[in-house]
Amino acid sequence: MMTPASVWAVKRRQRGRTKGSALTLSWRLPVVSALMVALGACSAVPPQGAGPAPAVRAPSKPQTLPTPAPASVVNGGGTAATSGVALGPDFASLGVTDQQASRALAAFRISCPSVQKRSDASGLTQPQDWTEACAAAANWADDKATQFFAQYFQTVQIGNGAAFATGYFEPEIAASRTRSAAYNVPIYRRPDDLVEVNLGDFSDDLKGRTVRGRAQQGKLVRYYDRKEISEGALAGRGLEIAYAADAAEFFFLQIQGSGRLRLPGGDVMRIGYDTQNGRGYVGIGKLLLDRGELPRGGADMQGIINYLRADPVRGAAVMNENPSWIFFRELTGAGPLGALGLPVTGRASIAADPNFIPLGAPVFLSLDRTEANGLWVAQDTGGAIKGANRVDTFWGAGDEARRIAGGMAGRGSALLLLPRASVARVMARP
């Protein structure tokens, strides 16, 4: 989903980020940052000794954004369209580097097949708004990417523009396709008796809400929780796609919502979020801190894993206090996949709340963590990634990605880039 940074600082996802949004982390904590989710996404202690080397060049200080003018603001609460939208500065004034713009353009191209047909929960865009930009992006030269965004997009500020960014990555853990004494933690595919109900199909007031459960005697009841699944509720049904070597490492992979399984022969199997059991997420890091089981400053991911391993019985009981369980599927193509069902790109993709940031839209970040400054593309969601300007930055796979994601807790400002047709329509609203 780890790093020597303070646990509160990171995500998934549960995207299923554990991030969301499914990866498809449509509810992805598979797109939450592992440590932030582990801690419950609520602490505000600055990370200790994170100090990752900057990954991209960008302005080192947060940009001062314009205060929304009354004439262009719609007051309200639940979406970007109802919580306040104001025109932002010209893209050319943001100082986006060629490297950032090129990476974002490549990610944007991936999103184009989806953004031109999906419904936008934020109320800011319509599918046809993306047509011109997507047509141009297909053949636009990467070395002229800054001109592309300047020509086809206008920046807007959502609410007061204040942003908070965490990070997530694609973990790799030891696993096997067959069970043995060394590999005995089951990784399950989606069970055929798990039912997902879109409540919006039954009431307009419930649009965007989904419940998961199983049918029992003609009623929909809650699906098995983590404790029941860990104790064998799904055993013997042929649902295992692999077996992990370490329960604690797999627990954190579930928080990330996707990952790589390092098989005994050296091959790598990639798995992605398929669905979740419908149970709410509980951050065990926060529980351990509140109980004094872990010291502040010692509650990073590795500290939690060491605690869980020290006494397997105690560790299992603690993990079971988080009733959420993620089901996976094997990925054979590019990945990992985000909430759009398309691959996410390290150092270019973010998870965001689609009620405030349309999936597929570029986002400019100017934070007190310079490595996250610059241009990103919203391609994922996360269970803990909620609200305006709340994002989870994706850093890819490997040790550096793990380190940066684990220490990411950036504050500053955000601007959303929208097609010019969208901006004209939104600004024309009374």
MOGI-V54944 format. One record per backbone hydrogen bond with DSSP energy under -1.0 kcal/mol. CO is the residue of the C=O (numbers start at 1). NH is the residue of the N-H. E is the energy in kcal/mol with one decimal. If there is no record, write none. Layout:
((CO;NH;E) (CO;NH;E))
This chain:
((6;9;-2.4) (7;10;-1.3) (11;33;-1.9) (12;15;-1.5) (13;16;-1.7) (13;29;-2.5) (14;29;-4.4) (15;28;-2.0) (17;13;-1.3) (17;30;-2.4) (21;26;-2.6) (22;25;-5.7) (24;26;-6.8) (25;22;-9.9) (26;21;-1.4) (28;15;-2.6) (28;31;-2.3) (29;12;-2.3) (29;14;-1.2) (29;32;-7.1) (31;13;-1.1) (33;37;-3.2) (34;38;-2.5) (35;39;-1.9) (36;41;-3.7) (38;285;-4.2) (69;72;-2.0) (70;73;-1.1) (79;83;-1.1) (84;159;-3.3) (86;157;-3.3) (90;93;-1.4) (91;94;-2.1) (97;101;-2.5) (98;102;-2.6) (99;103;-2.2) (100;104;-2.5) (101;105;-2.4) (102;106;-2.0) (103;107;-1.8) (104;108;-2.8) (105;109;-2.3) (106;110;-1.2) (107;111;-1.3) (108;112;-1.2) (111;114;-1.4) (111;115;-2.3) (112;116;-1.4) (114;117;-1.9) (114;118;-1.7) (120;123;-1.2) (122;81;-1.7) (126;129;-2.0) (127;130;-1.4) (128;131;-1.1) (130;134;-2.7) (131;135;-2.3) (132;136;-2.0) (133;137;-2.5) (134;138;-1.4) (141;144;-1.8) (142;145;-1.4) (144;148;-1.3) (145;149;-2.0) (146;150;-2.0) (147;151;-2.1) (148;152;-2.2) (149;153;-1.5) (152;420;-1.1) (154;418;-2.5) (155;88;-2.8) (156;416;-2.7) (157;86;-2.2) (158;161;-1.9) (161;414;-2.0) (163;412;-1.8) (164;391;-2.2) (165;410;-2.6) (166;393;-3.0) (167;11;-1.9) (168;395;-2.3) (171;260;-3.0) (173;262;-3.4) (174;245;-2.2) (176;243;-2.9) (183;180;-2.3) (185;244;-3.2) (187;241;-3.0) (188;328;-2.6) (191;194;-1.3) (195;213;-2.1) (197;211;-2.2) (198;201;-1.9) (199;202;-1.8) (199;203;-1.5) (203;206;-1.5) (204;207;-1.4) (206;209;-1.8) (209;199;-2.1) (211;197;-3.2) (213;195;-3.5) (214;221;-3.0) (216;219;-1.5) (219;216;-3.1) (221;214;-2.5) (225;229;-2.6) (226;230;-3.2) (227;231;-1.7) (228;233;-2.3) (229;232;-1.6) (232;235;-1.1) (234;237;-1.1) (239;189;-2.5) (242;187;-2.6) (243;176;-2.3) (244;185;-1.9) (246;250;-2.2) (247;251;-2.1) (248;252;-1.7) (249;253;-1.8) (250;254;-2.3) (251;255;-1.3) (252;256;-1.8) (253;257;-2.0) (257;273;-1.1) (259;271;-2.6) (260;173;-2.4) (261;269;-2.6) (262;175;-2.0) (263;266;-2.3) (267;263;-2.7) (269;261;-3.7) (270;331;-3.2) (271;259;-2.2) (272;329;-2.2) (275;327;-2.9) (283;287;-1.3) (284;288;-2.5) (285;289;-2.1) (286;290;-2.9) (287;291;-1.7) (288;293;-2.2) (288;294;-1.2) (289;292;-1.3) (295;298;-2.3) (300;304;-2.3) (301;305;-2.8) (302;306;-2.7) (303;307;-1.9) (304;308;-2.6) (305;309;-2.3) (306;310;-1.9) (311;315;-3.4) (312;316;-2.5) (313;317;-1.9) (314;318;-2.1) (315;319;-2.6) (316;320;-2.1) (318;321;-1.4) (319;322;-1.7) (325;277;-1.8) (327;274;-3.0) (327;275;-1.3) (329;272;-2.7) (336;344;-2.6) (338;341;-2.1) (342;338;-3.1) (345;348;-1.9) (345;349;-2.5) (348;377;-2.6) (349;394;-2.6) (350;379;-2.4) (350;380;-1.3) (351;392;-2.1) (353;356;-2.3) (353;357;-2.4) (355;80;-2.5) (358;361;-2.2) (361;378;-2.7) (362;417;-2.6) (363;376;-2.7) (364;415;-2.3) (365;374;-2.7) (366;413;-2.5) (369;372;-2.0) (370;373;-1.4) (374;365;-2.8) (376;363;-2.7) (377;350;-2.2) (378;360;-4.2) (379;340;-1.0) (380;352;-2.4) (382;385;-1.3) (384;386;-1.1) (387;390;-1.2) (389;164;-1.8) (391;166;-1.9) (392;351;-2.7) (393;168;-2.7) (394;347;-3.0) (396;170;-2.8) (398;402;-2.3) (399;403;-2.4) (400;404;-2.8) (401;405;-2.6) (402;406;-2.2) (403;407;-1.2) (410;165;-2.8) (411;368;-1.7) (412;163;-2.5) (413;366;-2.4) (415;364;-2.9) (416;156;-2.5) (418;154;-2.4) (419;423;-1.9) (420;424;-2.3) (421;425;-1.8) (422;426;-2.7) (423;427;-2.7) (426;429;-1.1))
